[in-house]
Amino acid sequence: MKILTRYIVLEMLKVFIVTLSSMTALMLIVGVVQEAIRENLTPLTILQLIPYVLPNALCFAIPGTALFSTCMVLGRMSSSNEVVAIKAMGISPMAIIWPVVLMAFMMSILTVYLNDMAASWGRRGVYDVVLNSVEKTIYAVLKTNRSYQTGRFSIFVDDVVDDQLIRPNVQIYKENSGEDLQFTADTARLTVNPEKGVLVFSVQNAMAQVEDEKLNFILPVGNLEIPLHSATRSENRNKSPSNLPLSVMQREIQIQLEKNATQNRKLAMQAAFQMLGGDFVSLTHPRWPSQLHNLGVGRERVHRLRTEPWRRWANGFSCLCFVFVGAPLAILLRRSDFWSTFGMCFIPILLIYYPLLMYGVGRAKSGDLPAPVVWLGNLVLMLLGWYLIRRINRN
């Protein structure tokens, strides 16, 4: 039995390591290139992004790689009648399934950890790298194209001489619509102040317009500052539940519940005083829908905070669920072509797991269903795998 277990584990590791290296490299290229195109990054900045994108790439690569390795190893054993030989020796087929399942369990724990790292450390790292490279990126793009644009920021120049921008025309837009700031200058220099989180323009002979030309002023020599995140397409979403580590989830839930309770009491007392005083005009004031909307946003955040840990654990343990279905199915199919075996195993996963996961996450975040519903897809796959294993044992 030990020889058989060792054989299964070694074969799985060989295929898993080679396939994981290829899949991770592909995911890294896709993730880094996508960010580079979106932010117009320089080659040096792209290299700095790789460590922060790696955990996310591994999270996507490990479940699929584990399923592919299982289909390849067990499918080849079944097609060459090695499983039949094992049964003829009086050994249960579970002897070759359980080592694979145990490996998938350990990979699932690792995937949960990587998922947590990618959501907190990885995304924060990508955001910091992009912000810290804004100055070099803008200069590099302006020297080539004479213009640099993001969703809320644009700059056009006549020329770039060393670090001097000649006749820059800068526009910063509000999040909804309309111009927030526009200015032109004879020359300007760009510097980044990461402590204050601003991009500083050191201008000469600048003419600025603020808030849709409601305020105009001339600045012979001085500095104009804009928020650093306005110069990139990346957003600082560190307080978003999807960017928080699992270790702080319970604390954030408690803080948000206290904020919601305080806001609820405040609105209740305000409404009571207005009704007791007969101030029915204030009860219909336009600020009430806005305040109730803010209270609804707070409740929605609680639902998202409660859903996020369940979602990450469910995503991580998709590795175990995939293998739990793929291992018995690969044995039953008995095909030497591992690609067709992988396709046959992945089809039920694609049709069952991902729709159920998306449904569960959506309903849990809205508060319509409790957070554990995100495990619905995992549960269905485990039941399907258990049924297939029973078929193998009966045969």
DAJO-V145653 format. One record per backbone hydrogen bond with DSSP energy under -0.5 kcal/mol. CO is the residue of the C=O (numbers start at 1). NH is the residue of the N-H. E is the energy in kcal/mol with one decimal. If there is no record, write none. Layout:
# DAJO-V145653
co=CO nh=NH e=E
co=CO nh=NH e=E
This chain:
# DAJO-V145653
co=1 nh=5 e=-2.7
co=2 nh=6 e=-2.6
co=3 nh=7 e=-2.3
co=4 nh=8 e=-2.4
co=5 nh=9 e=-2.6
co=6 nh=10 e=-2.5
co=7 nh=11 e=-2.2
co=8 nh=12 e=-2.4
co=9 nh=13 e=-2.6
co=10 nh=14 e=-2.2
co=11 nh=15 e=-1.9
co=12 nh=16 e=-2.9
co=13 nh=17 e=-2.7
co=14 nh=18 e=-1.7
co=15 nh=19 e=-2.6
co=16 nh=20 e=-2.8
co=17 nh=21 e=-2.0
co=18 nh=22 e=-1.8
co=19 nh=23 e=-2.9
co=20 nh=24 e=-2.8
co=21 nh=25 e=-2.0
co=22 nh=26 e=-2.1
co=23 nh=27 e=-2.6
co=24 nh=28 e=-2.7
co=25 nh=29 e=-2.3
co=26 nh=30 e=-2.3
co=27 nh=31 e=-2.8
co=28 nh=32 e=-3.0
co=29 nh=33 e=-2.5
co=30 nh=34 e=-2.1
co=31 nh=35 e=-1.9
co=32 nh=36 e=-2.7
co=33 nh=37 e=-2.6
co=34 nh=38 e=-1.9
co=35 nh=39 e=-2.1
co=36 nh=40 e=-1.2
co=36 nh=41 e=-1.6
co=42 nh=46 e=-2.0
co=43 nh=47 e=-1.8
co=44 nh=48 e=-1.5
co=45 nh=49 e=-1.2
co=46 nh=50 e=-0.8
co=47 nh=50 e=-0.6
co=49 nh=52 e=-0.8
co=49 nh=53 e=-1.7
co=50 nh=54 e=-1.8
co=51 nh=55 e=-0.6
co=53 nh=57 e=-2.1
co=54 nh=58 e=-2.4
co=55 nh=59 e=-2.0
co=56 nh=60 e=-1.5
co=57 nh=61 e=-2.0
co=58 nh=62 e=-2.7
co=59 nh=63 e=-0.6
co=60 nh=64 e=-0.7
co=61 nh=65 e=-2.5
co=62 nh=66 e=-2.8
co=63 nh=67 e=-2.0
co=64 nh=68 e=-2.4
co=65 nh=69 e=-2.7
co=66 nh=70 e=-2.1
co=67 nh=71 e=-2.5
co=68 nh=72 e=-2.4
co=69 nh=73 e=-2.6
co=70 nh=74 e=-2.2
co=70 nh=75 e=-0.6
co=71 nh=75 e=-1.4
co=72 nh=76 e=-1.6
co=73 nh=77 e=-2.1
co=74 nh=78 e=-2.4
co=75 nh=79 e=-2.4
co=76 nh=80 e=-1.7
co=77 nh=82 e=-2.4
co=77 nh=83 e=-0.9
co=78 nh=81 e=-1.4
co=81 nh=85 e=-1.9
co=82 nh=86 e=-2.0
co=83 nh=87 e=-2.3
co=84 nh=88 e=-2.3
co=85 nh=89 e=-1.2
co=86 nh=91 e=-2.0
co=87 nh=90 e=-2.1
co=92 nh=95 e=-2.1
co=93 nh=96 e=-1.6
co=93 nh=97 e=-0.9
co=94 nh=98 e=-2.7
co=97 nh=101 e=-2.5
co=98 nh=102 e=-2.8
co=99 nh=103 e=-2.1
co=100 nh=104 e=-2.2
co=101 nh=105 e=-2.1
co=102 nh=106 e=-1.9
co=103 nh=107 e=-2.3
co=104 nh=108 e=-2.0
co=105 nh=109 e=-1.9
co=106 nh=110 e=-2.0
co=107 nh=111 e=-2.4
co=108 nh=112 e=-2.3
co=109 nh=113 e=-1.9
co=110 nh=114 e=-2.5
co=111 nh=115 e=-2.7
co=112 nh=116 e=-2.2
co=113 nh=117 e=-2.3
co=114 nh=118 e=-3.1
co=115 nh=119 e=-2.1
co=116 nh=120 e=-1.5
co=117 nh=122 e=-2.8
co=118 nh=123 e=-1.4
co=120 nh=124 e=-1.8
co=121 nh=125 e=-2.3
co=122 nh=126 e=-2.4
co=123 nh=127 e=-2.2
co=124 nh=128 e=-2.3
co=125 nh=129 e=-2.5
co=126 nh=130 e=-2.3
co=127 nh=131 e=-2.3
co=128 nh=132 e=-2.7
co=129 nh=133 e=-1.1
co=131 nh=134 e=-1.4
co=133 nh=137 e=-2.7
co=134 nh=138 e=-2.9
co=135 nh=139 e=-2.2
co=136 nh=140 e=-2.4
co=137 nh=141 e=-2.4
co=138 nh=142 e=-2.7
co=139 nh=143 e=-2.2
co=140 nh=144 e=-1.0
co=141 nh=145 e=-3.5
co=141 nh=146 e=-0.5
co=142 nh=146 e=-1.6
co=146 nh=157 e=-2.1
co=148 nh=155 e=-2.4
co=152 nh=173 e=-2.3
co=153 nh=150 e=-3.4
co=154 nh=171 e=-2.6
co=155 nh=148 e=-2.3
co=156 nh=169 e=-2.6
co=159 nh=166 e=-2.8
co=160 nh=162 e=-0.6
co=161 nh=164 e=-2.8
co=164 nh=161 e=-2.3
co=164 nh=166 e=-0.6
co=165 nh=167 e=-0.5
co=165 nh=188 e=-1.2
co=166 nh=158 e=-2.7
co=166 nh=159 e=-1.0
co=168 nh=185 e=-1.4
co=169 nh=156 e=-2.0
co=170 nh=183 e=-2.2
co=171 nh=154 e=-2.2
co=172 nh=180 e=-2.5
co=172 nh=181 e=-2.0
co=178 nh=174 e=-2.2
co=179 nh=212 e=-0.8
co=180 nh=211 e=-1.9
co=181 nh=172 e=-3.1
co=182 nh=209 e=-3.3
co=183 nh=170 e=-2.8
co=184 nh=207 e=-2.7
co=186 nh=167 e=-2.9
co=187 nh=204 e=-1.8
co=188 nh=165 e=-3.2
co=189 nh=202 e=-2.6
co=191 nh=200 e=-2.9
co=192 nh=194 e=-0.6
co=193 nh=197 e=-1.5
co=193 nh=198 e=-1.8
co=197 nh=228 e=-2.7
co=198 nh=193 e=-2.6
co=198 nh=200 e=-0.5
co=199 nh=226 e=-1.9
co=200 nh=191 e=-1.9
co=200 nh=202 e=-0.6
co=201 nh=203 e=-0.9
co=201 nh=224 e=-2.4
co=202 nh=189 e=-1.3
co=203 nh=222 e=-1.6
co=204 nh=186 e=-2.1
co=204 nh=187 e=-0.9
co=206 nh=219 e=-3.0
co=207 nh=184 e=-2.0
co=208 nh=217 e=-1.9
co=209 nh=182 e=-2.3
co=210 nh=214 e=-1.1
co=210 nh=215 e=-1.5
co=211 nh=214 e=-1.1
co=215 nh=210 e=-2.9
co=217 nh=208 e=-2.7
co=218 nh=220 e=-0.5
co=219 nh=206 e=-3.0
co=220 nh=205 e=-3.8
co=222 nh=203 e=-2.3
co=224 nh=201 e=-3.1
co=226 nh=199 e=-3.0
co=227 nh=230 e=-1.1
co=227 nh=231 e=-0.5
co=228 nh=231 e=-1.2
co=229 nh=232 e=-1.1
co=235 nh=237 e=-1.1
co=237 nh=240 e=-1.5
co=240 nh=243 e=-2.2
co=241 nh=244 e=-1.1
co=245 nh=248 e=-1.4
co=246 nh=249 e=-1.1
co=248 nh=252 e=-2.4
co=249 nh=253 e=-2.4
co=250 nh=254 e=-2.2
co=251 nh=255 e=-2.3
co=252 nh=256 e=-2.5
co=253 nh=257 e=-2.5
co=254 nh=258 e=-2.1
co=255 nh=259 e=-2.1
co=256 nh=260 e=-2.7
co=257 nh=261 e=-2.5
co=258 nh=262 e=-2.4
co=259 nh=263 e=-2.6
co=260 nh=264 e=-2.6
co=261 nh=265 e=-2.5
co=262 nh=266 e=-2.3
co=263 nh=267 e=-2.3
co=264 nh=268 e=-2.3
co=265 nh=269 e=-2.7
co=266 nh=270 e=-2.2
co=267 nh=271 e=-2.5
co=268 nh=272 e=-2.3
co=269 nh=273 e=-2.5
co=270 nh=274 e=-1.9
co=271 nh=275 e=-2.3
co=272 nh=276 e=-2.8
co=273 nh=277 e=-2.2
co=274 nh=279 e=-2.5
co=275 nh=278 e=-0.9
co=278 nh=280 e=-1.9
co=279 nh=283 e=-0.9
co=280 nh=284 e=-0.7
co=281 nh=284 e=-0.9
co=282 nh=285 e=-1.5
co=285 nh=288 e=-1.9
co=286 nh=290 e=-0.9
co=287 nh=291 e=-2.4
co=288 nh=292 e=-2.8
co=289 nh=293 e=-2.1
co=290 nh=294 e=-2.2
co=291 nh=295 e=-1.9
co=292 nh=296 e=-2.1
co=293 nh=297 e=-2.3
co=294 nh=298 e=-1.9
co=295 nh=299 e=-1.8
co=296 nh=300 e=-2.4
co=297 nh=301 e=-2.1
co=298 nh=302 e=-1.5
co=299 nh=303 e=-1.9
co=300 nh=304 e=-2.3
co=301 nh=305 e=-2.6
co=302 nh=306 e=-2.3
co=303 nh=307 e=-1.7
co=304 nh=308 e=-2.1
co=305 nh=309 e=-0.8
co=306 nh=310 e=-0.6
co=307 nh=311 e=-2.5
co=308 nh=312 e=-2.4
co=309 nh=313 e=-2.2
co=310 nh=314 e=-2.3
co=311 nh=315 e=-2.8
co=312 nh=316 e=-2.4
co=313 nh=317 e=-2.5
co=315 nh=318 e=-0.9
co=316 nh=319 e=-1.2
co=317 nh=321 e=-1.9
co=318 nh=322 e=-2.7
co=319 nh=323 e=-1.9
co=320 nh=324 e=-2.3
co=321 nh=325 e=-1.4
co=322 nh=326 e=-3.0
co=323 nh=327 e=-2.8
co=325 nh=329 e=-1.6
co=326 nh=330 e=-2.5
co=327 nh=331 e=-1.5
co=328 nh=332 e=-2.3
co=329 nh=333 e=-2.3
co=330 nh=334 e=-1.5
co=336 nh=338 e=-1.1
co=337 nh=341 e=-1.7
co=338 nh=342 e=-2.7
co=339 nh=343 e=-2.4
co=340 nh=344 e=-2.5
co=341 nh=345 e=-1.9
co=342 nh=346 e=-2.5
co=343 nh=347 e=-1.8
co=344 nh=348 e=-0.7
co=345 nh=349 e=-0.8
co=346 nh=350 e=-3.0
co=347 nh=351 e=-2.4
co=348 nh=352 e=-1.9
co=348 nh=353 e=-0.5
co=349 nh=353 e=-1.3
co=349 nh=354 e=-1.2
co=352 nh=356 e=-1.6
co=353 nh=357 e=-2.6
co=354 nh=358 e=-2.6
co=355 nh=359 e=-2.4
co=356 nh=360 e=-2.7
co=357 nh=361 e=-2.7
co=358 nh=362 e=-2.3
co=359 nh=363 e=-2.4
co=360 nh=364 e=-2.3
co=361 nh=365 e=-2.4
co=362 nh=366 e=-1.5
co=363 nh=367 e=-0.6
co=363 nh=368 e=-1.4
co=363 nh=369 e=-1.4
co=364 nh=367 e=-0.7
co=370 nh=373 e=-1.8
co=371 nh=374 e=-1.9
co=372 nh=375 e=-2.0
co=373 nh=376 e=-1.9
co=375 nh=379 e=-2.6
co=376 nh=380 e=-2.3
co=377 nh=381 e=-2.1
co=378 nh=382 e=-2.3
co=379 nh=383 e=-2.3
co=380 nh=384 e=-2.3
co=381 nh=385 e=-2.7
co=382 nh=386 e=-2.4
co=383 nh=387 e=-2.1
co=384 nh=388 e=-2.1
co=385 nh=389 e=-2.3
co=386 nh=390 e=-2.0
co=387 nh=391 e=-1.6
co=388 nh=392 e=-2.0
co=389 nh=393 e=-2.3
co=390 nh=394 e=-2.2
co=391 nh=395 e=-1.8
